[in-house]
């Protein structure tokens, strides 16, 4: 499947917003995950916390659930769960005409 490069969405009654690049990819991952949410361990990306921060700044409610993990580098990680109901207005994927 081709990567999402931009998304136009509505969150409640607020005006439509457009997110691009990895922020759009992050939002897509959160939508697909539903109530299960996502962690950087399951879906590696360079800066999950930054992408989530940018989505929150745009008005999306995203819960962070702290979880422990074992292994050689045991510790804690966050599981992100999208809590805002959103309406997807438009999606552009890599290679679409609008992306060219």
Secondary structure, 3 states (H helix, E strand, C coil): CCCEEEEEEEECCCCCEEEEHHHHHHHHHHHHHHHHCEECCCCCCCCHHHHHHHHHHCCCCEEEEEEEECCCCCEEEEEEEECCCEEEEEEEECCCHHHC
